[in-house]
Amino acid sequence: MPKAEGFVADGYEGVREVFQKLLDEGRETGAGVSVWREGREVVRLSGGWADAGRRRPWRDDTLVQPYSLSKTFVTLAALVAVRDGALALDEPVGAYWAGYGVHGKERTTLRQVLTHQAGQPRFPAEAAGLDLLDDAGLRASLARAAPEYVPGTSLGEHALTYGHLVDGILRGAAGTTLGEVFDEVVRPALELDAWFGVPDHESARVADLEYAHPDWPRRLHAAPWLEIPDGVLDVGRANSDAWRKAVFGAVNLHTSATAMAAFFSRLTRDDGPVRALLGPSLHDELLAPQVTDFDEVFGTRITWTLGFVRDHGKIAKGGIGGSAAWWSRRHHHACAYLTRRLDDHSRAAEIAAALGDDLTVVGED
């Protein structure tokens, strides 16, 4: 059986016990756990394997794709453009993105996009024949399509479209791309070990994804929103060099547990790097509750900020497959659980419970 490697500070032994149990039971085959409190890492654990052949042990710097946790950094790229005056949260994005403001999208705003209220929670049927790496084709399909509902009147996580929508807006408003803003501004400012488009010199650190069960993709509540373009849940595509080097903003950031826990540990701080990056006003906007409603894609009532799920206990973001990261508003620590074994969120929930946290998604009314 794989052994949990790493360290835990006094008082955090329960996290190691839970993580080792997950490894012993075979519920985990490759993952990292990190907890930060008061500016230092108090838990750093690794276990299992980074590759499908089980020859590369998971290390504390292993990178893995955490699916929708990626959206957090799409949000930050968009807010950098707002900070710089290239965009405004409440102006129609059609004013920036030529061809977008049609078929009921004339008044769609960036705020609605960032809070999953833009009416485009999935790519339109016309995009079914496009390759998932056809960025231009996928963006164009969103620009031409009618929204599924009047923007601002309903809620559903924009599961695959989020990054392409922001990328289209950035290209029109600022003459740049999501990948460029992340690489040139967000990542260096926050000192992130995280990548949209993994460079060659980091590729050896990337973990292979695998299904916990062969029919895992069909078990997902969100499955209807993930069908177009074909292949996003295909681990053969996800483990390919072409995918890892691409920018599919909604899902394909590659990062480590330590990097994500460190980020969340500084997220709310008045003297932290996120506030320094965005300025006080936009930092407050980022963290403030924006909408509480039933999210059709999540299948539950939820409160969205401009980039996170928020309730009375936490500010968090997770991704299908089981990865999650959060700031505990009750206990003032941050935790990240990143995994390559695609399954439900029960493993992260058990780690959270060992810390006194609850990952249940509830609306903050």
N, C-alpha and C positions, 0 to 999 in steps of 0.2 A: 504494500500500500504506500502511496506517496505520503511524505511527511511535510507538514507545514513548516516552512523555513522562514527565518526572520526574527523579529523581536516584538515583545509587548512590554509596555511599562507596567509598574505595579498598579493593580486595580483593573487591568484590562485582560487578565488571564482568561476570562470567559469568552472573549472573542477568539482566542486561539483554540479553545475547546470546541466551539461551534464550528470553526473552519476545519479543524482536523476531523470532526465527525462527518462533515460533508464529503471530505476526501475519502474517508474510510468506507462510507456507504456507497461510493461511486456516483453520488449526485453531482460531484464536481470533478472535472478532469483537468482543469487548468484555469487558475484565477489568481487575482491579487486583491489584497485588502489593505487599506490604509486609513488611519484615523489621526486627525490633527486636533490639538487643543492648545490654546494660548501660545500659538506661534511655533509649536514644535510637533513633530511626528511622534505619536505615542504608540502606534501600532503600524508595523509594516510586515505583512505576511505574504508569502508566495507558496503555491502548491500545484502539483500536477505538471502537465506538459504544455509546451507552446506549439507543438506540431502534431499533425494527425498521425504520424508514424511513432510518436512518443519516444523521440530520441533527444529532443531539446527540452530541458527542464524550464518551467516557468520561472523567470527571474523577477527581481523587483523593478527592473526597467523594461519589462516586456510590454510592447504596445499591442493593443487590440481595438477592434472596432466596436464601440458601445451603442451603435444605432442612434436612437433619438437624443441621447445625451449630446450628440453633435450639434443639435439645434441651438443650444446655449450660445455657441460661438458664432453661429450665423447671426443671431440677434445682436451680439456685440459688434460685429462688422457693420450691420445696418446702423446701429446707434453712433458709431464713429462718424459715418457720413452725415448723420443729423447734427452731431457736435460740430462738424466742419461747415455746416450751413448748406450742404448740397441737397439735403432732404429735409422734410418736415413730417412729423408723426401724423398730422391730421389733414394734410393736403392730398388730393387725389394722385395716386401713383401714375395714372395715365398721363399726367402732365410731364412726367419724366420718361416713361417707357412708351415710346412710339408704338401705336397699334394695340396697346393693352386696354385702353378705356372704351371698350365696346361691349355690346350684348349684356348690359346690366352691370358692367364693372366701371362705369364712368366715374363713380364717386368712391370707389374702393381706396382706403387709406393704408399707409404703412402700419399704423397702429392695428388695424384690422388684420393685416397679414401676420404681424408678430404675435397677435393673440388668438390666431387660429379661427378668425371670424370672416375671412375673405371669401368664403363660399367655394374654395378650390381645395378640398381636403384630399383629392386624388387627381391624377392625370386623366384627361378626357379620353373617351373611347377611341378617338381618332389617333391617339398616340400609341395604340396597342401594337402597331407594327414597328415602332421605333426601337433601336437598341438603347439599353439603359445608359450608355456612355455618349449618346447623341445629345449633348448639351443644348446646342442651338435648336434642334428639332423639338426637344421637350419644352424649352422656353417658349418657342413659337406656338406650340399647341395650347399652352396656358393663356397666351395673349389672345388667341382666336376664340377660345371657348367661352361659353356662357357659364356663370357661376351656378352651383347646385342650389343655392338659396340666395336671397337678397343679402349682400354683404352687411354684416352687423346684426343680423336677425337670428342667427343660430351659431352653434359652436361645434367644432370637431377638429381635433389635431390634424394639421396639414402634414400628414405622415411622410409622404415622399416629395411633396411639392414645395415645401418650405424654403429649401436652399435655392431652388431654381427661381422662385418668385423674388427672393431678395437679390439674387445674382442679376436678374433682369432689371430690377429697379436700380441697382448700383451701376450697371453698365450705362443705363440711360441718364442717370442723374449726375454721376461723378466720373464717368468715363473710365471706370475701373471694374474689377471683378471681385467676387466674393473671395476667391483664393488669394488675390493680391492684397486685399485689405487685411485678411487674416495673417498672411505671411509677413507683410511689411509693417503692420501697425499693432494688431491685437496680440499675436504670439510674442513678439519681443517685449511689448509693454508689460505683459503679464508673466513673462519668463516661463512660458508653457512648454512642457515636453508633450506637444500635441501637433498633429499634422493633418491638413487637408492636402492630399497628394504627398505620399511618403517619399522622401528623396532616397536615392540609391544608398547613401551612406547610413541610412537608418533601417533599411529593409530587413536586415538580418534579425532585428528585434521583434518583428511582427508575428503575432500568433495566428495560427490557422483556426478558423471557426469550424464547429461541427454540431450536428443536431443531437440533442439528447434522445429524441425519438424520430424515426423516419418520417412520421406524419406531423411533426411539429408545426410546419407552416400552416397546415390546414386547421390546426387547433386554435389558432389565434383569433380572438374576437375582432382584431383589426384586419383580418385577411382580405375582406372585400376592398379595402383601401390600399392594398399593397400589390395588386395584380398587374398594374400597368406602371412602368414598362416591365416586361417579363424578365425575371432573373434576379431581382433584388434580394430574394431570400434563398437563392441558389448558392450554396457554399462554394461550389466550384468557381463561380464568377467572383464571389466575395474574396476568395483566397488567391485570385489571380493577380499578377503583377500589374496588369492594365488597370484593374479596379483600384488597387491600392495607390496608384499614382494619379488617379483621377480625382476630381472634386465633385462629389454628389452630396451637397451640403446637408441635406436632411438627416443623413445616416452614416457617412463614411469618414468621419474624423477617426484617427488612430492615436491612442494615448495610453497612459499608464494610470494605475490606481493611485500612486503617490501624487502624480500631477493633478488629478481631479480632486482628491481630498485637499491638497494644498490650495487649489483654486477656491473651493467652497469655503475653506477656513478663513479666507480673506475677503470673501464676497461682500459681506455686509459692513465691513469696517469703514469708519469715517476717514481713517488714515491708510486705507488699503489701496492696492493697485487698480482695482476696478473703478473706484471713485476718482482716482487720479486720471485714469484713462478717459472717463466720460464727463467728468465734472459733477458737482453736487446735484444739480437739477435732474440731469439724465440718469444719474445713479439712483436717485429717489424714484424716478419713473420706472426704472428697470425692476425694482423690487416691490413696488406697490401693487396691490390687487387691482386688476383691470376688469375682469369679468368673472362672474360665478354663474355657472349654468350646467346643464347636462351635456357632457361631451359625448357625441355619438361614437366617435372612434374608440375612446377609452371605455365607454359603456357605463359611465358613472358621473355623478355631479362633481365638479372640479372648479378650483379657482386658478386662473392663469394670471401671472404677471406678464411682462413683455418677453419673458423667456424661460420662466420656471413655473412649476406647480408649487402652490403655497397653501399652507393651512396653519392652524394655531401652533403646531408642533415643529414644522420644518419648512425649509425652502429647498426644493429638490428637482431633479430631472433624472429620468431613467430611459431605458431603451428596450425594445423587444429583445428577448433572448436572456434577460436577467441582469444586465448591468445597471447600476444605479449609483448616484452620488447625492449627498444632501448636507445641509447645514441644520443642526438641531437648535431650534430656537429655545428649547427648554434647557438643554444641557450644555450649550455653547461649545460643541465640538462639530467637526466635519468628518464624514466618512465616505469612502468610495469602495464599491465592490465591483470589479470588472472581470468578466468571464468570457471564455471562448465557447463554452458548452451551452448551446441555445436551448433554453427551457423557460420556465416561468420565473417569477420574482421571489419564490419562497426562500431561496438561499440568502439573498440580500436581506429579506425580511427577518430571517433568523439571526443574522449578524446584527441587524438594527436592534432586535429585541435584547440581545446581549449587552447593548449599550443603553438600554432604556428607551429606545426610540420606536416609533410605529410608522411603517411605510404605507399603511392604508391611505388611499387617496380619498380625501374628503374636501368638500367645498368650505371655504372660510367665509361663513355668513356673519 
